[in-house]
Amino acid sequence: MLAIDILRWPGVNQAFLFSFVFTTVLSLVIIPIGKRRKFDRKATWGEAMIGSAYVFAVLFLAFGVVPHQFIDHADKELGWRKDRLVYGPFDILKSDTVGGSFPITISYEAIRDIMVVVIHVFYIGLMIYLFSWWQKRGEVKTTEVVSSSYGRPLVKKA
């Protein structure tokens, strides 16, 4: 019988995957909390302190732990170092300095750094969305049409 352990495949790191999923879930927990809490209720001092500590912890995980785990994984397990060059399939990315025709030399370390930037951009976008959602959660969209002094709508209905 053939048993496949998906967490032992090459390129799969448990620490990185767990920290990525855990941080994303901790970030998204804000949505049910915000839906349950009344938007016009003022926060107490204790609630504000707990909320700020929670947000700080999530930001620390998102911008400190998750990128570090990916860098650690890429360096140790994948072997993405500066001396390893990317040649691509059929050597289409092989640099002209080593006998190819591609004008740029790309190392695996550069690919690793680009992936870290992508992780940061993902979390920046997620945080901007969540902060914006939290601020707008109490707004009600109105469908009132501006009317003239005679009571007629000024906007023509479609």
C-alpha positions as CSV (number, residue, x, y, z in Angstrom):
1,M,0.0,0.0,0.0
2,L,1.3,3.4,-0.9
3,A,1.0,6.1,1.8
4,I,1.7,9.7,0.8
5,D,2.4,12.2,3.5
6,I,1.5,15.6,2.0
7,L,3.5,17.5,4.6
8,R,6.7,15.7,3.6
9,W,6.6,16.8,0.0
10,P,9.6,18.9,-1.1
11,G,8.8,22.6,-0.8
12,V,6.2,22.2,2.0
13,N,7.2,23.7,5.3
14,Q,4.9,23.1,8.3
15,A,6.1,26.2,10.2
16,F,5.5,28.6,7.3
17,L,2.1,27.1,6.4
18,F,0.9,27.1,10.0
19,S,2.1,30.7,10.6
20,F,0.5,31.9,7.3
21,V,-2.9,30.2,7.9
22,F,-2.9,31.1,11.6
23,T,-2.2,34.8,11.0
24,T,-4.7,35.0,8.2
25,V,-7.4,33.4,10.4
26,L,-6.5,35.7,13.4
27,S,-6.9,38.6,11.0
28,L,-10.3,37.5,9.7
29,V,-11.7,36.9,13.2
30,I,-12.2,40.6,13.4
31,I,-15.2,40.4,11.0
32,P,-17.5,38.3,13.2
33,I,-16.5,40.4,16.2
34,G,-17.3,43.6,14.3
35,K,-20.7,42.2,13.1
36,R,-21.7,41.3,16.6
37,R,-20.6,44.5,18.3
38,K,-22.8,47.6,18.0
39,F,-21.1,50.2,15.9
40,D,-22.1,53.2,18.0
41,R,-21.0,51.7,21.3
42,K,-17.9,53.4,22.7
43,A,-15.0,51.1,23.7
44,T,-13.9,51.1,27.3
45,W,-10.3,51.5,28.3
46,G,-9.8,47.8,28.9
47,E,-11.4,46.9,25.6
48,A,-9.2,49.4,23.8
49,M,-6.1,47.9,25.5
50,I,-7.0,44.4,24.6
51,G,-7.9,45.3,21.0
52,S,-4.6,47.2,20.5
53,A,-2.6,44.3,22.0
54,Y,-4.5,41.9,19.7
55,V,-3.8,44.0,16.6
56,F,-0.2,44.4,17.5
57,A,0.2,40.7,17.9
58,V,-1.4,40.1,14.5
59,L,0.8,42.7,12.8
60,F,3.9,41.2,14.5
61,L,2.9,37.7,13.1
62,A,2.0,39.1,9.7
63,F,5.1,41.2,9.1
64,G,7.7,39.5,11.3
65,V,7.0,35.8,11.8
66,V,5.5,34.7,8.5
67,P,8.2,36.4,6.3
68,H,10.9,35.0,8.5
69,Q,9.5,31.5,8.3
70,F,9.4,31.7,4.5
71,I,13.0,33.0,4.3
72,D,14.1,30.3,6.7
73,H,12.4,27.7,4.6
74,A,13.8,29.0,1.3
75,D,17.3,29.2,2.7
76,K,17.5,25.9,4.5
77,E,15.2,23.5,2.8
78,L,14.9,24.8,-0.7
79,G,18.5,25.9,-0.9
80,W,17.7,29.3,-2.6
81,R,21.1,30.9,-2.3
82,K,22.8,33.7,-4.2
83,D,25.1,31.3,-6.0
84,R,22.2,29.3,-7.5
85,L,21.0,30.8,-10.7
86,V,17.6,30.5,-12.3
87,Y,17.8,28.9,-15.7
88,G,14.1,28.2,-16.2
89,P,12.6,25.5,-18.4
90,F,14.8,24.7,-21.4
91,D,17.3,27.2,-20.2
92,I,15.3,30.2,-21.5
93,L,16.3,32.3,-18.5
94,K,20.0,31.3,-18.6
95,S,22.0,34.5,-18.4
96,D,24.3,35.7,-21.2
97,T,27.2,35.8,-18.6
98,V,27.1,32.0,-18.3
99,G,26.5,31.1,-22.0
100,G,22.8,31.8,-22.4
101,S,20.8,34.5,-24.2
102,F,18.9,36.1,-21.4
103,P,20.2,39.6,-20.5
104,I,19.6,39.4,-16.8
105,T,21.1,37.2,-14.2
106,I,18.5,36.0,-11.7
107,S,19.4,34.1,-8.6
108,Y,17.1,32.1,-6.4
109,E,17.8,34.6,-3.6
110,A,16.1,37.3,-5.7
111,I,13.1,35.0,-6.2
112,R,13.0,34.4,-2.4
113,D,13.0,38.2,-1.8
114,I,10.3,38.8,-4.4
115,M,8.1,36.1,-2.6
116,V,8.7,37.9,0.7
117,V,7.5,41.2,-0.9
118,V,4.4,39.4,-2.2
119,I,3.7,38.1,1.4
120,H,4.0,41.7,2.7
121,V,1.7,43.1,0.0
122,F,-0.9,40.4,0.8
123,Y,-0.9,41.3,4.4
124,I,-0.9,45.1,3.7
125,G,-3.9,44.6,1.4
126,L,-5.7,42.5,4.0
127,M,-5.0,45.0,6.8
128,I,-6.2,47.9,4.7
129,Y,-9.4,46.0,3.8
130,L,-10.0,45.1,7.5
131,F,-9.3,48.6,8.8
132,S,-11.6,50.1,6.2
133,W,-14.3,47.6,6.9
134,W,-14.2,48.2,10.6
135,Q,-14.5,52.0,10.1
136,K,-17.4,51.6,7.6
137,R,-19.4,48.9,9.5
138,G,-22.0,51.3,10.8
139,E,-22.7,53.2,7.7
140,V,-26.2,52.8,6.1
141,K,-26.6,53.3,2.4
142,T,-29.4,55.7,1.7
143,T,-31.6,55.5,-1.4
144,E,-33.0,59.0,-1.1
145,V,-33.3,61.0,-4.2
146,V,-32.7,64.7,-4.0
147,S,-36.0,66.6,-4.7
148,S,-36.8,70.1,-5.8
149,S,-38.7,72.6,-3.7
150,Y,-41.8,71.3,-5.4
151,G,-41.2,67.7,-4.2
152,R,-40.2,66.3,-7.5
153,P,-37.0,64.2,-7.9
154,L,-34.1,66.1,-9.5
155,V,-32.5,62.9,-10.8
156,K,-34.2,61.2,-13.7
157,K,-35.0,57.5,-12.9
158,A,-33.6,55.0,-15.3
